[in-house]
Amino acid sequence: MALAWALRERSGQRIGSFDIGELAAEILATQDSVWVIIRRSGRGGVALRAAFVPTGFACRTTPTKGGETQRLRIDSALGVHEIVLKAGGDALEHVRVTVTFTPAGPTLVPFLPRDLYPLDANDDPLTAEGNVEAAQRGLNSGLLYFHIDEPAFGNVLYFQNLTAMNGYYRATKTSPDGAVGGLWPELGYLVPSPLQRGTPPSHSLPVGKDVTLSDAILVFRHRAPPHERESARQFLQMLGEAYKLIELPQTDYRDWVTRAEKTLVDLDAAPEATIRHYGHRYIHPYTAHEYPDSMVQLSILSAIFDWGRWKGEPHPLEAELRAGLKRFYDPKLKALRRYLPNVGEDKDADAVDSWYLYHPMLNLARMALAGDKPSASLFLDCIDFSIKAARHFDYRWPIQYKVTDFSIITATANDERGQTDVGGLYAYIMLQAHELTSEPRFLDEAKAAIDAAMGMRFNLNYQANLTAWGAAACMRLYRITNDVTYAEQSYVYLASFFHNCEIWESELEHAVHYRNFLGATCLQDAPYMAIYECFDAFTAFEVFLDESGPNLDPAVRMLVAEYCKYALDRAWFYYPDALPAEILATENRNGHIDRNLSFPLEDLYPDGQCAGQVGQEIYGAGAAMVFATRSFHPIEGAPFKLFCDHFVRGIERTGDRSLSVVLDGGETCLAALSFVREKRRKLPTLRVVTAGGDELKGRARDESRVDFNVPANGRLIISWIEQPD
């Protein structure tokens, strides 16, 4: 109401103006705030509160620096606010408003109001009509995605770069949990402030030290999308635009090969890792804890299978773990059970989570399609029951049910939704079955499952890795049917996935010891990132990019590739030996933590809670093998392996000592490319040249590795001159 009155009565001081493409922006100082008003002629706009100053103040422009559109200084009794505005409109119209504050004295922050208001054609937020499609969940990205329909202003993405505010959060002992949201028409970022009580909080901003209060990015589209698929595509486009504007954290080379080798030793030798039943060896889900189950067994087996193919010979554990698989198969049901027949009475042997029925089949089919006949046989033995379950639930699965009669144990989660993205996983399995058999019925099943999920919009994600497999299924379905609707539907899965990502680097509490940038929370309402969902989504995205073609939206390609790049770096910190011992949880829900075992923790928290509260996850131990086999590339006869933190789309030996390598990451992004010395060999003299003829310079880390930063999209020509061993 106050904003509407100030704009109607023109009571504020006009500080400046600028254009953003076809948009016009005005900077206005009112009684207690400085605003950036962005309008589209005759179609309304938005008002962004750049600073709230609840006392007398003076605002003036100051000289800009490189790339800035406007720079402002606000002087008040509280201290000094500086506001930097950067605007652009070459691809998508956008503006970034960064606000820093230098307190004049130790300052407690009791309340700062939200900062974003839609406006109608008369600058009134109270009569603007529209809808919020997505807002921040927990400690995921600080984003808001909405459209203004009356007047027809269009689509808006608001993105708050939470990384920039770490200094504020640490000083005030606050966190940005659910900070970006609001109720129409009062939207945007609510700066976290300590809870006010009889005894007020005492964590103040220090005198004379500047702190960032806000780093907001607004991205605009002129027309609201006509359906959810276009809405998802625009969301990903606009998120990609915001992503390109923020400062990205560094990544480091990770030796996943050595980690995988140590993992395999521990899987084989550590008594906490396996247990024997029926004369066979089975994996413990956690350290010396929980009953063996089929999802765990096949997750580890498929990773070891991949490792054997990468090495050129199977690992001995593969045969041992494979030998006991049949004990999970129920010949009466013709399905894989979750547990072995002798599971303890403390478990309901008939209970199954919806995704647990299908995920073991996913890994069976992956091995089958690589030529493994026993896996193909077991997979096809189970296929009809999997279809029976899908049809019984009309392709809308509950959380948990009894496998014997499909009676529902738990229908929905706390948000009143079932396992909404299981249909994507199921569809992918049906497409695997279609590839194995060429039977059209499996194609029909895949279509039915994807069709049933349409209309869920940003509520599609239940569990991150399942959503990623849904995107892969949609893209493969598009390749088979040539129906572009399925390619577009893949964007709906991806939009829901990236909505649940943490596109910021937290420094809250213990989080300073690990990295979380671009991590996905494992469930739609989970407080933590989990290693299994991390590397399984990585695997799904490899398939998604394989199936996509040149028509894939560039922003989508970039976001997917960047997720995988940061997963290779971030996942290292799930291993307890990579963390300080003092930040590990001492009470664990499952098993115990042993820092000497190369098995990852299940849980890392963006708010910096102690890591590993859920436990040390042996069923996630396949992560090291998955990452190693996708990011390290043996070159026959060469004295090195090639490491790349992007998927290599093409690699061709063009000469005895030359390669052509093709990457297809983000057009404006960088990839890490390393040459890793093979044992008992010397690194050669290396030359890396882009397709345009630019020679790139490498950095020798030691005698075992040379690192290059290369364009993440395009062709590279690599040549070398060997040195005598």
MIGULUM-820455 format. One record per residue (C-alpha): residue number from 1; residue in one letter; x, y, z. Coordinates in steps of 0.05 Angstrom, whole numbers, plus 5000, padded with zeros to 4 digits. Layout:
# residues N
    k  r     u     v     w
  NUM  A     X     Y     Z
...
***
This chain:
# residues 725
    k  r     u     v     w
    1  M  5000  5000  5000
    2  A  5057  5047  5017
    3  L  5092  5032  4951
    4  A  5027  5042  4912
    5  W  5016  5109  4946
    6  A  5088  5132  4934
    7  L  5085  5115  4860
    8  R  5015  5145  4851
    9  E  5033  5210  4887
   10  R  5103  5213  4857
   11  S  5128  5228  4927
   12  G  5197  5200  4917
   13  Q  5262  5229  4890
   14  R  5281  5205  4820
   15  I  5355  5185  4824
   16  G  5366  5160  4754
   17  S  5341  5116  4697
   18  F  5366  5066  4645
   19  D  5341  5017  4593
   20  I  5343  4941  4594
   21  G  5329  4921  4522
   22  E  5255  4940  4512
   23  L  5246  4952  4587
   24  A  5253  5020  4621
   25  A  5282  5024  4691
   26  E  5276  5081  4741
   27  I  5312  5090  4807
   28  L  5269  5121  4860
   29  A  5283  5141  4932
   30  T  5221  5141  4977
   31  Q  5214  5155  5051
   32  D  5247  5091  5075
   33  S  5271  5054  5013
   34  V  5309  5059  4947
   35  W  5272  5025  4890
   36  V  5288  5001  4821
   37  I  5223  5004  4781
   38  I  5224  4963  4716
   39  R  5167  4974  4667
   40  R  5144  4950  4600
   41  S  5104  5005  4566
   42  G  5030  4996  4580
   43  R  5041  4926  4609
   44  G  5060  4938  4681
   45  G  5126  4918  4713
   46  V  5161  4901  4777
   47  A  5189  4942  4835
   48  L  5253  4917  4868
   49  R  5270  4946  4935
   50  A  5345  4956  4931
   51  A  5353  4982  5002
   52  F  5310  4991  5063
   53  V  5334  5048  5108
   54  P  5287  5062  5166
   55  T  5317  5130  5182
   56  G  5334  5193  5145
   57  F  5383  5182  5088
   58  A  5415  5215  5028
   59  C  5422  5177  4962
   60  R  5466  5197  4904
   61  T  5498  5167  4843
   62  T  5573  5155  4842
   63  P  5621  5139  4784
   64  T  5611  5070  4754
   65  K  5665  5018  4745
   66  G  5676  4969  4688
   67  G  5611  4936  4664
   68  E  5566  4973  4713
   69  T  5502  5008  4691
   70  Q  5492  5050  4754
   71  R  5525  5057  4822
   72  L  5492  5089  4882
   73  R  5513  5109  4952
   74  I  5465  5117  5011
   75  D  5489  5153  5074
   76  S  5450  5148  5138
   77  A  5459  5144  5213
   78  L  5463  5068  5205
   79  G  5523  5070  5158
   80  V  5534  5067  5084
   81  H  5496  5026  5032
   82  E  5527  5017  4963
   83  I  5484  4993  4906
   84  V  5512  4967  4840
   85  L  5466  4956  4781
   86  K  5486  4917  4718
   87  A  5436  4909  4662
   88  G  5438  4871  4596
   89  G  5391  4849  4542
   90  D  5429  4814  4486
   91  A  5399  4745  4498
   92  L  5348  4754  4554
   93  E  5335  4820  4588
   94  H  5364  4819  4657
   95  V  5387  4864  4713
   96  R  5431  4849  4773
   97  V  5427  4891  4836
   98  T  5481  4881  4889
   99  V  5475  4916  4956
  100  T  5531  4921  5007
  101  F  5526  4955  5075
  102  T  5580  4982  5120
  103  P  5553  4993  5191
  104  A  5571  5056  5229
  105  G  5569  5016  5293
  106  P  5557  4944  5316
  107  T  5489  4931  5284
  108  L  5434  4883  5302
  109  V  5384  4870  5245
  110  P  5314  4860  5272
  111  F  5275  4862  5206
  112  L  5283  4879  5133
  113  P  5220  4873  5088
  114  R  5215  4833  5024
  115  D  5241  4866  4962
  116  L  5198  4849  4901
  117  Y  5129  4872  4880
  118  P  5091  4862  4814
  119  L  5059  4925  4786
  120  D  4998  4936  4742
  121  A  4995  4987  4686
  122  N  4982  5042  4738
  123  D  5040  5021  4783
  124  D  4994  4988  4834
  125  P  5018  4922  4863
  126  L  4950  4908  4895
  127  T  4914  4898  4828
  128  A  4969  4863  4788
  129  E  4948  4791  4774
  130  G  4993  4731  4763
  131  N  5019  4667  4792
  132  V  5081  4641  4827
  133  E  5104  4576  4794
  134  A  5164  4560  4838
  135  A  5196  4589  4900
  136  Q  5256  4570  4944
  137  R  5250  4503  4981
  138  G  5291  4499  5044
  139  L  5364  4516  5030
  140  N  5360  4503  4956
  141  S  5371  4560  4906
  142  G  5342  4627  4927
  143  L  5296  4633  4868
  144  L  5226  4655  4850
  145  Y  5193  4641  4783
  146  F  5128  4676  4767
  147  H  5087  4709  4712
  148  I  5045  4773  4712
  149  D  4983  4761  4670
  150  E  4943  4824  4682
  151  P  4971  4867  4653
  152  A  5010  4819  4607
  153  F  5080  4836  4631
  154  G  5106  4765  4620
  155  N  5151  4716  4656
  156  V  5201  4734  4711
  157  L  5256  4695  4744
  158  Y  5283  4725  4809
  159  F  5349  4693  4831
  160  Q  5384  4712  4896
  161  N  5458  4694  4895
  162  L  5461  4668  4966
  163  T  5536  4655  4962
  164  A  5548  4730  4966
  165  M  5512  4735  5034
  166  N  5554  4683  5071
  167  G  5588  4739  5111
  168  Y  5520  4764  5134
  169  Y  5495  4695  5154
  170  R  5558  4678  5192
  171  A  5559  4744  5229
  172  T  5485  4742  5249
  173  K  5482  4666  5260
  174  T  5425  4661  5211
  175  S  5412  4619  5149
  176  P  5371  4633  5085
  177  D  5324  4574  5096
  178  G  5263  4588  5052
  179  A  5283  4661  5048
  180  V  5259  4673  4977
  181  G  5183  4668  4968
  182  G  5127  4708  4998
  183  L  5053  4718  4986
  184  W  5028  4755  4925
  185  P  5040  4813  4915
  186  E  5095  4818  4968
  187  L  5149  4772  4941
  188  G  5224  4763  4937
  189  Y  5279  4758  4990
  190  L  5266  4764  5064
  191  V  5335  4777  5093
  192  P  5342  4727  5151
  193  S  5342  4760  5219
  194  P  5350  4729  5288
  195  L  5287  4709  5325
  196  Q  5265  4767  5369
  197  R  5251  4747  5442
  198  G  5250  4778  5510
  199  T  5326  4774  5510
  200  P  5345  4799  5441
  201  P  5399  4765  5399
  202  S  5469  4793  5406
  203  H  5503  4771  5342
  204  S  5515  4837  5307
  205  L  5546  4861  5242
  206  P  5615  4888  5260
  207  V  5629  4962  5255
  208  G  5664  4986  5192
  209  K  5663  4920  5156
  210  D  5623  4917  5091
  211  V  5575  4859  5083
  212  T  5531  4840  5024
  213  L  5457  4845  5041
  214  S  5429  4824  4973
  215  D  5453  4802  4905
  216  A  5390  4797  4864
  217  I  5384  4778  4790
  218  L  5320  4789  4751
  219  V  5311  4756  4683
  220  F  5251  4773  4639
  221  R  5211  4741  4583
  222  H  5157  4781  4546
  223  R  5103  4727  4543
  224  A  5078  4679  4595
  225  P  5084  4607  4570
  226  P  5021  4572  4544
  227  H  5034  4504  4577
  228  E  5078  4470  4629
  229  R  5130  4445  4578
  230  E  5143  4515  4552
  231  S  5142  4542  4623
  232  A  5195  4492  4642
  233  R  5238  4509  4581
  234  Q  5234  4583  4597
  235  F  5251  4570  4670
  236  L  5314  4532  4649
  237  Q  5332  4586  4598
  238  M  5324  4641  4649
  239  L  5360  4602  4703
  240  G  5417  4590  4654
  241  E  5421  4666  4642
  242  A  5425  4679  4717
  243  Y  5477  4623  4724
  244  K  5522  4657  4673
  245  L  5521  4721  4713
  246  I  5544  4694  4780
  247  E  5616  4680  4801
  248  L  5625  4604  4799
  249  P  5666  4568  4852
  250  Q  5729  4531  4832
  251  T  5733  4456  4824
  252  D  5793  4412  4838
  253  Y  5820  4350  4804
  254  R  5796  4287  4841
  255  D  5832  4221  4834
  256  W  5770  4177  4827
  257  V  5811  4119  4800
  258  T  5851  4111  4864
  259  R  5788  4122  4904
  260  A  5753  4066  4865
  261  E  5812  4019  4875
  262  K  5811  4031  4950
  263  T  5736  4022  4951
  264  L  5741  3955  4918
  265  V  5794  3932  4968
  266  D  5749  3953  5026
  267  L  5688  3920  4995
  268  D  5726  3855  4989
  269  A  5765  3856  5055
  270  A  5726  3896  5106
  271  P  5680  3852  5149
  272  E  5632  3911  5156
  273  A  5619  3911  5081
  274  T  5590  3842  5066
  275  I  5553  3784  5098
  276  R  5541  3713  5075
  277  H  5473  3680  5066
  278  Y  5456  3616  5029
  279  G  5531  3608  5015
  280  H  5533  3673  4976
  281  R  5562  3742  4990
  282  Y  5516  3803  4999
  283  I  5529  3877  5010
  284  H  5510  3911  5075
  285  P  5472  3975  5060
  286  Y  5510  4010  5116
  287  T  5572  3992  5156
  288  A  5556  3925  5188
  289  H  5483  3946  5188
  290  E  5417  3931  5155
  291  Y  5395  3870  5116
  292  P  5419  3858  5045
  293  D  5370  3881  4992
  294  S  5365  3876  4917
  295  M  5373  3950  4902
  296  V  5438  3953  4941
  297  Q  5465  3889  4911
  298  L  5452  3911  4839
  299  S  5476  3982  4850
  300  I  5544  3956  4872
  301  L  5546  3900  4821
  302  S  5531  3945  4762
  303  A  5585  3994  4783
  304  I  5636  3937  4789
  305  F  5612  3912  4721
  306  D  5626  3981  4691
  307  W  5694  3981  4724
  308  G  5712  3913  4694
  309  R  5693  3936  4625
  310  W  5735  4000  4634
  311  K  5795  3960  4659
  312  G  5788  3907  4605
  313  E  5776  3849  4653
  314  P  5722  3834  4705
  315  H  5737  3844  4778
  316  P  5732  3781  4821
  317  L  5677  3812  4864
  318  E  5631  3816  4804
  319  A  5622  3740  4800
  320  E  5614  3734  4876
  321  L  5559  3786  4880
  322  R  5525  3761  4817
  323  A  5521  3690  4844
  324  G  5471  3708  4899
  325  L  5423  3750  4857
  326  K  5373  3694  4843
  327  R  5357  3689  4918
  328  F  5321  3756  4911
  329  Y  5277  3728  4856
  330  D  5208  3703  4875
  331  P  5187  3652  4823
  332  K  5114  3655  4846
  333  L  5109  3730  4837
  334  K  5160  3730  4781
  335  A  5192  3792  4811
  336  L  5254  3813  4850
  337  R  5239  3819  4923
  338  R  5271  3874  4963
  339  Y  5298  3827  5016
  340  L  5325  3756  5018
  341  P  5275  3702  5041
  342  N  5308  3697  5110
  343  V  5301  3771  5127
  344  G  5289  3784  5201
  345  E  5220  3789  5232
  346  D  5233  3863  5247
  347  K  5223  3876  5172
  348  D  5159  3869  5132
  349  A  5184  3822  5077
  350  D  5127  3842  5031
  351  A  5135  3917  5037
  352  V  5168  3955  4980
  353  D  5179  4028  4965
  354  S  5154  4041  4894
  355  W  5222  4059  4866
  356  Y  5254  3998  4898
  357  L  5216  3952  4852
  358  Y  5244  3985  4790
  359  H  5314  4009  4806
  360  P  5345  3940  4810
  361  M  5316  3926  4741
  362  L  5348  3990  4714
  363  N  5416  3963  4732
  364  L  5401  3893  4707
  365  A  5381  3922  4639
  366  R  5443  3967  4636
  367  M  5486  3905  4642
  368  A  5442  3866  4595
  369  L  5448  3919  4541
  370  A  5524  3915  4549
  371  G  5519  3842  4529
  372  D  5510  3807  4596
  373  K  5462  3749  4582
  374  P  5447  3727  4654
  375  S  5425  3799  4670
  376  A  5381  3800  4608
  377  S  5348  3735  4629
  378  L  5333  3757  4700
  379  F  5309  3826  4675
  380  L  5259  3795  4626
  381  D  5235  3746  4679
  382  C  5213  3806  4721
  383  I  5186  3851  4667
  384  D  5113  3829  4667
  385  F  5105  3838  4742
  386  S  5134  3908  4737
  387  I  5081  3925  4685
  388  K  5026  3894  4727
  389  A  5045  3939  4786
  390  A  5047  4002  4741
  391  R  4978  3987  4712
  392  H  4949  3972  4780
  393  F  4968  4041  4806
  394  D  4949  4073  4740
  395  Y  5020  4098  4733
  396  R  5014  4140  4797
  397  W  5052  4104  4851
  398  P  5045  4109  4927
  399  I  5104  4114  4974
  400  Q  5101  4042  4997
  401  Y  5057  3981  4985
  402  K  5055  3905  4994
  403  V  5085  3869  4935
  404  T  5039  3809  4944
  405  D  4972  3844  4933
  406  F  4989  3918  4920
  407  S  4954  3940  4983
  408  I  4980  4009  5002
  409  I  5020  4017  5065
  410  T  5038  4091  5057
  411  A  5001  4130  5003
  412  T  5034  4198  5006
  413  A  5091  4238  5038
  414  N  5082  4299  5082
  415  D  5064  4341  5021
  416  E  5006  4295  5003
  417  R  5042  4268  4941
  418  G  5063  4198  4925
  419  Q  5127  4179  4889
  420  T  5111  4226  4832
  421  D  5173  4213  4790
  422  V  5174  4137  4792
  423  G  5138  4139  4725
  424  G  5201  4168  4694
  425  L  5244  4112  4721
  426  Y  5192  4061  4699
  427  A  5189  4091  4629
  428  Y  5264  4086  4622
  429  I  5262  4012  4642
  430  M  5208  4000  4590
  431  L  5252  4032  4537
  432  Q  5309  3987  4559
  433  A  5262  3928  4550
  434  H  5242  3954  4482
  435  E  5315  3959  4461
  436  L  5328  3888  4485
  437  T  5267  3857  4452
  438  S  5239  3905  4400
  439  E  5169  3890  4428
  440  P  5123  3950  4417
  441  R  5084  3938  4482
  442  F  5143  3965  4521
  443  L  5142  4029  4481
  444  D  5068  4037  4496
  445  E  5082  4028  4570
  446  A  5136  4082  4569
  447  K  5088  4130  4535
  448  A  5033  4115  4585
  449  A  5078  4129  4644
  450  I  5105  4195  4617
  451  D  5035  4217  4595
  452  A  5008  4204  4666
  453  A  5060  4251  4696
  454  M  5041  4310  4652
  455  G  5010  4368  4690
  456  M  5052  4362  4753
  457  R  5094  4423  4736
  458  F  5144  4438  4791
  459  N  5114  4384  4836
  460  L  5143  4328  4793
  461  N  5206  4316  4834
  462  Y  5202  4265  4890
  463  Q  5273  4238  4891
  464  A  5327  4272  4851
  465  N  5357  4212  4814
  466  L  5288  4186  4793
  467  T  5272  4254  4764
  468  A  5338  4253  4725
  469  W  5321  4184  4696
  470  G  5253  4212  4676
  471  A  5288  4266  4635
  472  A  5331  4212  4602
  473  A  5269  4171  4587
  474  C  5233  4230  4555
  475  M  5292  4245  4510
  476  R  5300  4173  4489
  477  L  5225  4168  4476
  478  Y  5231  4229  4431
  479  R  5288  4196  4392
  480  I  5246  4134  4381
  481  T  5179  4166  4365
  482  N  5201  4233  4336
  483  D  5145  4264  4378
  484  V  5173  4331  4401
  485  T  5124  4332  4460
  486  Y  5169  4282  4496
  487  A  5232  4324  4484
  488  E  5194  4383  4514
  489  Q  5170  4340  4572
  490  S  5243  4325  4589
  491  Y  5248  4399  4607
  492  V  5192  4391  4658
  493  Y  5233  4337  4693
  494  L  5296  4379  4690
  495  A  5261  4442  4714
  496  S  5236  4404  4775
  497  F  5306  4375  4786
  498  F  5342  4442  4783
  499  H  5289  4474  4826
  500  N  5314  4427  4880
  501  C  5388  4444  4871
  502  E  5432  4487  4914
  503  I  5460  4537  4864
  504  W  5503  4570  4917
  505  E  5563  4554  4959
  506  S  5547  4552  5033
  507  E  5596  4572  5088
  508  L  5547  4560  5145
  509  E  5577  4525  5205
  510  H  5612  4460  5184
  511  A  5596  4471  5111
  512  V  5661  4511  5104
  513  H  5696  4443  5103
  514  Y  5660  4415  5041
  515  R  5626  4439  4978
  516  N  5552  4438  4961
  517  F  5548  4481  4898
  518  L  5496  4453  4849
  519  G  5481  4395  4895
  520  A  5410  4368  4893
  521  T  5373  4353  4957
  522  C  5357  4279  4953
  523  L  5282  4285  4965
  524  Q  5235  4343  4950
  525  D  5232  4361  5024
  526  A  5299  4333  5049
  527  P  5348  4376  5088
  528  Y  5410  4343  5059
  529  M  5446  4321  4996
  530  A  5458  4246  4988
  531  I  5514  4211  4951
  532  Y  5469  4158  4918
  533  E  5423  4208  4887
  534  C  5484  4249  4866
  535  F  5520  4196  4825
  536  D  5457  4162  4800
  537  A  5432  4229  4772
  538  F  5502  4238  4741
  539  T  5493  4171  4706
  540  A  5424  4190  4681
  541  F  5448  4256  4655
  542  E  5502  4220  4615
  543  V  5446  4183  4580
  544  F  5405  4246  4572
  545  L  5462  4282  4537
  546  D  5476  4221  4494
  547  E  5404  4220  4471
  548  S  5399  4295  4459
  549  G  5418  4326  4394
  550  P  5435  4395  4366
  551  N  5364  4421  4380
  552  L  5373  4415  4456
  553  D  5365  4483  4487
  554  P  5435  4511  4500
  555  A  5418  4532  4571
  556  V  5393  4461  4586
  557  R  5457  4431  4558
  558  M  5498  4478  4600
  559  L  5460  4466  4666
  560  V  5463  4390  4658
  561  A  5537  4391  4640
  562  E  5552  4438  4698
  563  Y  5515  4394  4747
  564  C  5558  4335  4726
  565  K  5622  4377  4729
  566  Y  5608  4399  4800
  567  A  5586  4330  4821
  568  L  5655  4303  4805
  569  D  5685  4354  4852
  570  R  5632  4359  4906
  571  A  5622  4284  4915
  572  W  5693  4276  4942
  573  F  5671  4306  5008
  574  Y  5622  4250  5023
  575  Y  5682  4207  5041
  576  P  5697  4213  5115
  577  D  5772  4215  5105
  578  A  5762  4279  5065
  579  L  5730  4314  5124
  580  P  5755  4336  5192
  581  A  5740  4282  5243
  582  E  5707  4332  5289
  583  I  5650  4348  5241
  584  L  5627  4276  5233
  585  A  5563  4256  5269
  586  T  5577  4213  5331
  587  E  5507  4186  5332
  588  N  5486  4151  5268
  589  R  5418  4127  5247
  590  N  5449  4067  5212
  591  G  5513  4031  5230
  592  H  5575  4072  5247
  593  I  5627  4115  5213
  594  D  5697  4088  5200
  595  R  5743  4140  5168
  596  N  5790  4084  5146
  597  L  5739  4054  5099
  598  S  5731  4085  5030
  599  F  5655  4085  5033
  600  P  5617  4151  5029
  601  L  5572  4183  5080
  602  E  5499  4187  5060
  603  D  5487  4258  5081
  604  L  5518  4328  5075
  605  Y  5480  4389  5098
  606  P  5480  4459  5068
  607  D  5467  4489  5137
  608  G  5531  4457  5163
  609  Q  5502  4404  5210
  610  C  5548  4346  5227
  611  A  5558  4301  5167
  612  G  5538  4228  5166
  613  Q  5478  4230  5213
  614  V  5442  4178  5170
  615  G  5504  4135  5165
  616  Q  5562  4111  5122
  617  E  5529  4087  5059
  618  I  5560  4024  5029
  619  Y  5505  4021  4977
  620  G  5533  4087  4951
  621  A  5603  4059  4944
  622  G  5593  4051  4869
  623  A  5601  4126  4863
  624  A  5677  4122  4857
  625  M  5673  4071  4801
  626  V  5619  4109  4764
  627  F  5658  4174  4767
  628  A  5724  4141  4749
  629  T  5697  4104  4688
  630  R  5662  4166  4660
  631  S  5716  4218  4672
  632  F  5781  4181  4660
  633  H  5797  4157  4589
  634  P  5854  4108  4576
  635  I  5890  4123  4510
  636  E  5919  4060  4479
  637  G  5995  4063  4477
  638  A  5998  4133  4507
  639  P  6037  4146  4572
  640  F  5976  4180  4603
  641  K  5902  4176  4618
  642  L  5858  4234  4597
  643  F  5815  4264  4653
  644  C  5758  4311  4636
  645  D  5703  4338  4682
  646  H  5655  4340  4622
  647  F  5629  4281  4583
  648  V  5672  4268  4522
  649  R  5624  4264  4464
  650  G  5676  4241  4413
  651  I  5748  4218  4416
  652  E  5786  4197  4354
  653  R  5858  4175  4346
  654  T  5880  4217  4288
  655  G  5953  4195  4289
  656  D  6003  4155  4329
  657  R  6010  4213  4378
  658  S  5949  4256  4365
  659  L  5876  4257  4385
  660  S  5813  4296  4366
  661  V  5767  4306  4426
  662  V  5696  4335  4424
  663  L  5661  4365  4485
  664  D  5590  4391  4487
  665  G  5582  4429  4552
  666  G  5560  4501  4560
  667  E  5580  4548  4504
  668  T  5608  4599  4552
  669  C  5636  4550  4604
  670  L  5704  4519  4618
  671  A  5722  4446  4626
  672  A  5781  4417  4664
  673  L  5825  4372  4621
  674  S  5883  4335  4654
  675  F  5936  4288  4629
  676  V  5951  4237  4684
  677  R  6015  4197  4679
  678  E  6009  4121  4673
  679  K  6050  4080  4723
  680  R  6124  4074  4706
  681  R  6116  4123  4648
  682  K  6137  4196  4638
  683  L  6089  4251  4617
  684  P  6104  4274  4545
  685  T  6109  4344  4519
  686  L  6036  4362  4505
  687  R  6002  4409  4457
  688  V  5927  4426  4462
  689  V  5896  4469  4407
  690  T  5824  4491  4396
  691  A  5788  4480  4330
  692  G  5799  4553  4317
  693  G  5874  4545  4322
  694  D  5886  4576  4392
  695  E  5940  4539  4430
  696  L  5923  4530  4504
  697  K  5974  4531  4560
  698  G  5976  4477  4613
  699  R  6000  4477  4685
  700  A  6044  4421  4710
  701  R  6021  4402  4780
  702  D  6079  4354  4790
  703  E  6112  4299  4749
  704  S  6047  4260  4747
  705  R  5996  4309  4719
  706  V  5987  4369  4673
  707  D  5922  4410  4677
  708  F  5888  4452  4623
  709  N  5826  4496  4624
  710  V  5792  4487  4557
  711  P  5727  4510  4525
  712  A  5671  4463  4549
  713  N  5639  4462  4480
  714  G  5675  4445  4415
  715  R  5733  4405  4387
  716  L  5804  4401  4413
  717  I  5865  4374  4378
  718  I  5915  4341  4424
  719  S  5985  4319  4405
  720  W  6047  4297  4444
  721  I  6120  4281  4439
  722  E  6142  4225  4485
  723  Q  6203  4228  4529
  724  P  6247  4167  4540
  725  D  6225  4127  4602
***
